[in-house]
Amino acid sequence: MRDYENDNGTMMFGGMSAVDIADRFGTPVYVTDEQILRQNYRNIYGAFAQYMPTEIHYACKANTNLAILSILNQEGSHIDAVSIGEVLTCLKAGFPAERIMYTGVNVSNSELEQVVATGCRINVDSQSELERLAKITTDIPISFRITPGVSSGHSAKVMTGGKGAKFGIPMDKVIETYARAKDLGFELKGIHAHTGSGGLTVEPFMDVVDVLCETVNDIKSEVGVQLEFLDFGGGVGVPYKPQDPEADLNELAMVITDTIKDETDIKTVALEPGRYVVCDSTILLTRCVDVKDAGIKKYIGVDAGFNTLIRPAFYDSYHYVAIANKFNKAGVAKYEIVGPICETGDYIAHDRALPEAEEGDVIAVYCGGAYGFAMSSNYNSRPRCAEVLVNQGEAELIREKEDIEDLWRHQIIPARLSE
């Protein structure tokens, strides 16, 4: 887990006081450090590119803020998109279509037509999608997502590659699907699989790479097609807790690329980090609005709930928290950090040792960049919060806070109900 500078008891983030950021932009607010974001991308790209040609397909579902996408476009990233909305957002941010890979699941004909019209690359998820795509066009290169029978992840809700998963071509249908695509006239470029999210060790990635390498060779021998790229998916984890280990990127890259080069004629390796790139680049700042002693528990009530950060409530995920204006003080009591949503399950953190809390304190929630704002909602009719980018001591607003009018903007009251 990343450490942040302590300046006389104040947490510093991106060369700025976290308290000053909260005061200037209000809370809750997501704050991203541009330099951390750039360095994370360079770390994972560099780890693999030193061994073989590499494409980093940033899994943009983690965070689609246009400013963040623009930074990654400058870095040369590719994109893993899972919806037409993500494709169009990335085009808006400046990504050329050839650097966007669309991997949908249960794709409608309407969405498939829209995706084809953008000219981006398509990673086909099912035999049904293949046949429906062929009715639109066969004059495009494609790849396939397969179901490798290998799953991993921090929660059952994010494990995607096991047998019977809703994602991808089942293993016993892979050869016939590639053969069918060849017969239809598609240009076959690659193969893809994804096991899940949050892996910190090499083993689950090697399991899926072994399956992919064997399948690449079977496709070559049985279908007569040499694929160009192998995409072993995303899921490279980050440490959310102080004691969590960091993923050894160099070991991961070396072992995977050695296997691909030794066992296949694949020329390019691709991977789809989302969390690794953006997670610890961002913190959520929220303000203490209430302190309550309920006898068996003490509560810090904050202005961010699971409408702002749903991961703790939805996945039982851990996010480290600190009081940004008491950054040099020791914990004196254990608190529940809870939000304003009318649900018992509305919490940010359980049983955390923190300095004595007071109304007005600024609470920093770590590792908020991945699936933080992206999964936020308007539940309880609460406008979504602002986003801020900091860079070497300067701060810029990159998303305005919604207001109540935004919640009503697309609602219509029939005239007869207003009479």
N, C-alpha and C positions, 0 to 999 in steps of 0.2 A: 504494500500500500504506500502511496506517495506521501512524503512528508512536506509540510509547508513551513515557510519562514515565520518565526515569532519575533515581532518587533515590539518590545516592551509590553508584552501581554496582548498584543493585537495580531490576529492572523493576517498574513500577507498572501495575496494571490495574484499572480501575473504582475508583480511589481506594485500592487496597490493594496491598501487596507480593505479587507473584506467588509468592515464596518462602514467605511466611507462609500463603498459600492452599494451597500444596502440602503444607506441614508439617501444616496443620490437617485437611485432607480426604484426604490420601494421594494417591499417583499410581499410574497415570495418572488424570487428571481433566480433563473438559471444563469450562471456565469462561466464562460469558456475562456481558457487561456490559449491563445493562438499558437504560442511557441510549443506548448506541450502537445497540442494536436499535430502540428507539423512533425515534431520529433517522433511521436508514436508511429506515424505513417512511415517515416524514413527508417525507423528501426526494423519494422517488419518487412518492408520492401528490401532493404539492404541485406537482411539475414538470408533471404532466398536468392536474390539476384546475384550474389557472389558465387553461387554454385551453378545456376542455369537461368535461361531467360524466364522472366517472371511477370505475371500480371496480378496486381492486387485489385480485386473486385470489392471495393468498399460496400459492405452490406448496409445500404442507406436506410433501411427500416429502423436502424438504431437511432438515427438523427438526420432529419432532412432539412434542417435550417439552411436557407439559401446561402448565407455567409459561410457556414461551415463547409457546404458543398463546394463553394467557390474556392476556398483554401485548398481543398483536396484536389480540385481540378488543376490548380496551379502546380501542385506536387506531382501531377501526372497520373493520378489514380484512375482506375477503371471503376465501374459501378456494377453492383449486384442489385437489381430492382425486382420487386415482387408484385408490382401493380402498375397500371398505366399512369396512375397519379404520380408514382415515384419516377417513372420514365420521363414524364413531362416536366416534373420538378427539376430533374437533373439536366435536362436540355435547357431549361430556363436558367440554370446556374452556369451554363456554358460548356457542359460536357458534349463532345461530338458523339453522334449516335453510335459510331463504331466502338466507342469505349463503354457502352452500356449493354449489359447482359440482362435480359428479361427472363426470370425464372418464376413463372406463376404456378398456381395450383388451383385446380377446378376453375379453369379459365373459360369465361363465356365467349361466344362467337363475336359479340360486339367488342369486347376488350381485345380479343385476338386481332381483329381487323384494325383497331386503333394502333396496336403495337406494331403491326406490319407496316403501317403507314409512316411510322417514325423512322424506319430504317435501322433500328437497333438490332443487336444480336438476340437470337431466341434460343433458349434452353428448354426443350419440350419435356413436359412432366408426365404425359400419359399417351397411350395408344389412341385414345379418343381425340386428344388434342392434336396429335399428328395427322389424323384423317381429316379433321376439320380445318387445320392449317393448309393441308394440300388443296382444299377446295378454294382457298383464298389465293395461294401462290405456292409453287414449289421452287421458284427461282431465287432461293435464299439459302445461305449456309445455316445449319442448325447443329445443336448438340442435344444430348439427352441427360436428364437427371435419372439416376437409377437408385433403387432401394437396396443398400449394400448388406442389410441384415446386421448392421453394427450401429449401436446407439450410445450416446453419452450426453452429459449435461448436468447442470446444477439443480434441475427440477424435471419431473416427468413431463411437465407441460412444454418443455423445450427440447425433448429428445425426438429426433426426426427420422433417424435412419434405420430403426429396427424393423424386423419382419412384420408385415401387416400394417406398416405406417401408411398414412394417407398420401405421402409424398413419393413421387418417382415411379419408374418402371420396375416391377418385381424382377428379381434375378432370373427366374425361369422364363421370362418374356423378353429379356434384353436382346439376345441374338436375333430373334425373329423381328423385333421392332426395328433394329438397325437395318436388317435386310429389307424390310418393308419400306423404310425411308429411302433406301438406295433405289429400289424399284420405282418409287414415286418420282424420283429425279432430284431429290434433295442432295446438296453438297454437305457431307458429314464431316464436322470439324473436331468435335471433342466429346468428352464424357465428364459427368459431374455427379458427386454425391455429397451428402451432408449428414453428419451423425448427430449433431446437437450443439448446445451452446454452453460455454464455460469451462472447457478443458484446460487443465494446467500441466498435464503430463503428455509424453510422446505417444503412449500406448494406443489410445483410441484413434489417433490420427494415422498411426501406422497400420492399424487393423483395416481401416477403410482404404488406405493407399494400396495395401496388398490385394484387396478385392478388385480395386480399379485397374491395377496393373495386369492382373490375370485376365480381366474382362477385355481390356484393350487388345491383348494378344489373341484372345478368342475371336474378337471382331475381325482382326486382321486375317486370321486363318480361315474363318468360316464365312465371312461376308466379303472379304477381299478389300477392306478399307483400312488404310493406315490413318489413324486419328492424329491431329496436330497438338492438341492440348489436353491435359488432365487437370481437372479442378476438384480438389479434395474438400471443398467447402470451407465454412468458417468455424467459429466456435472456440478460437483461441481465447482462453480466459484471462482475467485480471484479478489481482488480489484485492478483495473487498475488506478483509480484516488485517490488522497489523501483523498477525502471525502467519498469514497465508504466504506460500512461496510464489515467486514469479515464474511464469512460463519461460523455459530456456529456449529462446528463439533460435539461437545458433544450432543447438543440438537438434531441435525439431526440423530446421531447414536442411541440415546436413544429412540426417538419416532419411528424410523423405526424398530429397533430390537424388541421393545415392541409389535408393531403391528404384526410382523411376528411370534413371539413366542406365542402371545395370540390367533391368528386367524388360524395358520397352524401348521403342524408337520414338517415343514422345519428345517433342522439341521444346514445349513450353509448359511450365507448371503455373496453375492459377489457384488462388485461395481467396476467401471471402471474409476477412475480418470486419466486424462492425464494432463490437464492444471494445476490442483491443485498441482500436484507433481513437475512439471518442470518449470512452468511459471516464477515465481519470483526468481528462482534460477539463472537466466541468464539475462545479459544485452547485448545490442548491442552497441559497441563503433564505432563511425564514426567521421570523421574529417571534420571540416569546410574548404571548399576549395574556397568559394566565398561568399561575402556579397554584397547584392544589395538593393538599395532603389528605388523602382518602383513608388514612389509617394504615392499611396493609400495603398501600402503594402511594408513591408521590408522582405527580404528573407535571410535565411542562407542556402547556398548551401552546401550539404555534399556529401561524396563519397559513401553513401548507398542510394539506391533507392528502388522502389517497387520490383525490382529484388532480393533485399536482405531481405526486410520485406514488404510483400504484404498486411498485415492485414489492415492498415489504408486505402489503396486505394480500397481494395476488400470488406471489411466489414464496412467501415467508423469507424474502431476501434480506440479507444483512447489509446495512449501510453505516459506516462509521460516522459518528457525529461529534462535534466539538462546539463549545461556546466561543465564538470568534473574538469577543471582547474580553474574554478571560482565558486567553490561550496559554498563559503561563501558570494557571492555578490548578491545583490537584483536585481530584474528585472527592467530594465529602458526603455525597448521598447518591443513591440509585434512583433513577427516574424512568418513567414511561414518557416518550415523546409522542404526543398525539395531536391530531388536527381538528379542524372545525366541522368535519362532515358528520352528519347525524347517523352514525353507524358505530357499533362497538369495535368493529374491525378496523377502524380508521386510526392507523398508527404509523409512525416513521421508524421508531426504534423501541425495543423493550429493555428494561433493566440495565440502563447505562449509568456508570459512575461518572458524575460530572460535578464541577464546582457548584456552589449554591446558586440556584437560578433565580433571576428576578425578571419582572416584566420589563420589556424593552431590550433584553439580551438578544444578540444575533446568533442564531444557531446555524452552523455550517454542516451540511450533509454531503459527505464525500461521494465520489464516483457517480455523479448524476448525469453524465453525458449520453449514456446508452440507455434507451428506453425510458428516459425520464420525461422530458417534454413530449416526446413522440407518442407516449401512451397516456398523456394527461387528458382530462375530460372536463365537461361543464356540469358534472353531477352536483346536485343541490343548487343548480342555477348560479354557479360561480364562474366568472370569467377566467380564462387561462392567463397565466402570468407572462411577464416579459422575459426576454433573453438578451444577454449582454456579452460582448466580446471584449476581452482585455488583451493588450499586447504591449509588454514592456512599459508598464506604468500608465497607459492610456486606455480609456474605456469608451466603447461605442454601443449604442442600442442596436440590436440586430433583429428584434421582434418587439413590436409594441404590445403592451398589456391590453387584453381585450376589455371592453366595457359592457355594461348590461345591454346596450343597444345591439351589440354583436350577437348576443344570444337570441334576439328576436328577429334578426335581419331577414331570415328566410322563412319565417312563419307567416301564415295567412289566416286571418279570421274571416270566415264567410260573412258576407254582408248581412245575411238574415240573422246572424248571432249578435250583431251590433245594433239592431233596431230596438 
